[in-house]
Amino acid sequence: MRCVTYKVEEENDITVEKFLRKKGVSRRVIIDLKKEPDGITANNEHIRTIDRLKTGDNLTIRVRECDFIEHIIPQDIELDIIYQDEDMTVISKKAGIAVHPSPRNRENTVANALAFKTKKKEFVFRAIGRLDKNTSGLLVVAENPLSAAMLSDMSSKKLMRREYIAVCTGNIPDSGTIDAPIRRQAESVVTRIVADDGERAVTHFKKIAYKDGFSLAHIWLETGRTHQIRVHMKHIGHPLPGDFLYNSNYNIISRHALHAAFLNVTQPITGEKLEFFAPLPADMQRFFPEITSDELKILCGK
């Protein structure tokens, strides 16, 4: 159970529901809180969501775990946790490990590894956003239903920002924006293509360096379509090396050269602004060994 107490400071004569909504608590969570006898209290006394608060009140909510608990097999898999508190965990994921279990693959995922690390009897895995199996980098996982709803809302409103580093074949332009719709390729459940009847997809990029036939690119997104970066870079003639779907050249790297390096997120309860950086993994670093992590951050304006 996650217990959070808010001090009512400036919001005098405001309803409990309006106060909680201002704090980012979703309507779904508020509905669940109303079902619990001690879900919402003010100054240690039960209060309804239609009741009004006064300046100086202490409003407490107690968010319980959901009834449905998906059984995730705990596995002792190496996992790089770079930040963790009561509400969220930030992981630097290695390439080659999927985020979620699937009906065909219930093991060897980030969820299995985190289930082992947390050792919770009732473990619920709530990844915010997604990373392809062979994309490395930063991933946010919510620790409870309250933070999950708040972080998901931030993500949908583009208030959580993740930026990428990619190695691309050829010498890409110094900078650019790719605005090209993407849809699933007919008769394929995986492959995506640029097509006029697809969903709008917008990718921004900036060239960081060029060497020996490869460019290092800083990439950020306006939309989040499946395989968006991989499809868009292929579309402009600069696919990622090692991409089994869009450029199956494994001479230098055995997976698509894409890494989620930067993450900006707000701690959902405290409001603290957090920034994270995951250095390039060795298989991508070897394309540009002369660029250090500190230099990379500077080149990306961090």
N, C-alpha and C positions, 0 to 999 in steps of 0.2 A: 504494500500500500504506500502511495506517495501522499504525504501530508504537507500542505503549503499554507502558510499564514500570511495574509496581506494586511498591511496597516493602511487604514483609510485616512488619507492626508488632506487632499484638497477637495475630494468629491463628496461634498455634503448633500444629504437628501437625495441620494441616488439609489435606485433599486439594486438589489443583490445581483440580479441577472445582468443588468446593464454594466455594473462594475466589473463583473467577471468577463463579460464580452470585451470590455476595454482592455482587460489584462491579456486578452488573446485566448481565453478558454472557449472552446467550440460549443455550439449548441448541443451536439451529441454528448459531450462530456457533462454538460449541465443537466441534461435529461437523466443521465446515469446517476449523477450526484443526488438528484431529487428522490431517487428510489431508495437511498440509504438513510436510515434514521439519523446517523451522525455525519452524513455526507457534507452538509454545510452548517457551520455554526458561527455565531458572532458573539464574541466575548464569552465563549464557552457555553452558549445557549443555542438551542435549535432555532433556525431562522428559515423563512421561506424565500424563494427567489423573487417574489413580488414585494417583500418587505424592503424598507428603506434604511440605508446606512447613514451614520453621522460621522463627521470628522473625529478621528481618534479611535474609532471602532477597530477591533481586530477580527478580521474575517478569515476563517479557516475552512479549507476544503480537504476532504480525504478521498482520494481516488483509488479505488480497488482494481486489482487485476481482472481482466475479462474472464468469464466463465470458461470459454473455449481455450484450451491449451493444446496447441499442436505439439505432438511429440517429436522433438528434434534430438537425434542421437548425439550425445556429447562425445567429442573426439579431441585427443591431445594433438592438435595441429598448431604449428607455429603461427602466431598472430601478432602483428605489430600494432599494439594499442598506444596511440600517442596522446590521447586525452580521455578522461572518464570522470563523470560525476553522477549524481543521483538521477539525472535526466537524460544524459546523452553520452555516447561513446564515439570517438573518432578513431578510425582505423586506417592505416596505410596498407592497402591490400596488395598482395603480390599477384603478378600475372599467373594465370593457370589455375586459379581457384575461383569457382563460381560463388556468387553471393548467396543465393537461395537454394535450398534443396528442391528437387523436382520429383515427380513420380518415378522417373527412370534413374534418378541419381539422388539418393537420400543422404549421401555421405560426402565427406571431403569438401565442405563448403564453409564460407565464413560463419554461417549460422551454427554449424556443428562445432567449430572452434570456439565461438563465443559462449555457447552453451556449456562447454567444458570449463572455460575460464571463469565464468560467473558462478558456477556451481549452485544455481538456483533450482529449487525443486520444481517450481512452476515457471519455466522459461518461455518467454514469448519473444520472437525475433521480429523487429520492426526496422528494417532498413529504409532510410529516407533517400529516395532517388535510386539510381541503379548504375552499375558498372558492368560492362561485358566481362565474361570470364577471363579473357586475355588482355583486358585493360587493367593496368596497375594504378594505384593511387588512392586518394582520400575518399572515404565513405563514412557517412553519418548513420548511427543506429540509435533510435530512441529507446529509453529505458523503462518507460511506463506509458499508459494510455494518454495521460495529460500532455506530456512532452511530445508524444507521437503526433497528436492532433495539431499541436502548435507548430512543430517543425514542418509537418506536411503542408500546413497553410503558408508558412514562410516560403517553402519551396515553390508552391503553385503561384505565389505572388512575386516570384523572382527576387525575394529578399535574402535568399541563401545563394551565394555565388561560388561556383566551382569553375576553375580555369585549367586548361590542359597544355601540356607540352607534347608535340608530335614530331617525329622524324618523317619527312616526306621525300619521295624520289624527285630528283631534278631541282632546278633553281626556281623557287616560287617567287611571285612578286613581293616587293617590300612589305606591302600590306594590302588588305582587301576585304570585301564582304561578299559572301556567296549567298544569294537569295534564290533558291531553287527548290521546288516542291519535291517531296519524297513519298513514295508508296512502296508497298510490298510487290516484288516481282511476281507476275502470274505463274502459277504452278510451283511456287516455292514458299515455304513457311518461314524462311530465314532471310533470304537475300532481299535487299532494298535497292531501288533504282530512283533516279531523278525522272520525273514524269509530270506533264502538265496537270494531270488529274490527281496528283498527290496532295499531301498536306503541306502547308507552308513551312519552310525550314530556312533558318537564317544563321549563318556561321561567320564569325569575324576572325581574321588571322593577322599576325604580324611576323615577318621573318626575323629571326634572331641571329642566324648564322648560315653560311653555305660552305660546304667543303666536300670534295671528292664525289660529287654527284648527288649529294643529299642536303636538304635544308632542315634546319631546326626551327620549328614554328611555335609561337605562343597563340593559343586558340581559345576563344570563348564563344558562348552560344546565346542566342535569343530564344531559341526553341529547343526542345529535347526529343527529337525523333530518334527512333532506333537506328543505330549505326550512322548517325548524322555526320560526324566528322569524317568517318571512313568513306562514306558515299560522296560527300561534297569534295573532298580532296581528290578522289578519283575523277569526279566530274570535271574538275579544272585541269586534269592531266598530271596530277602529282599525288598518286596513291601512296599509302603508307607501306613501307617494306614489311614483308612477313605477314601480310593480310591474306588469310586463306580464301576469303570470299572475293576480295576486290583487287588483289595483287599478290598472287601466290609465288613470291620470290623469297625463298628461305635461305639464300646464300649467306646473309649477314645476321639475320635475326629470325627466331623461330616463332614469333607471334607479332601481331600488328603493333607497331611502335607508337603507342599512345599511352599517356600517363596523366592522371588527374593530380596536378602538382599543387594547386592553390585552392584554399577553401576559406570563405568568409561566412560566418554564421553568428547569429545572436543566441546566447544562452536563453532558452525559452522562459525561464522563471525569473532570473535575476536581471535580464536585459543586457548583460555584459557582451560587448562586441569581441568576438574571438576570430583570430586569423591563424591559419595553419599552412605549413609547407611540407611537402614530401619530396625529398631529393630524387633525382632521376635514378632508376635502377641501373645496375651495371650493364645490362644488355642494350640500353639506350645511351648510356653515358659514353660507351666506347666509340660511338659515332663522332662525338665532340669532346674528347677527354680533356682538352685544354680549358673548357668552360667549367668553372667551379660552381658549387651551389650558390654561394654568395653572389657571384657574377651573374648567374642565371636570374636570380631574384631582381637584381638591379636592371638587367636588360628587359625584364618583364614589367618594370615600373613598380616593384614592390619594395 
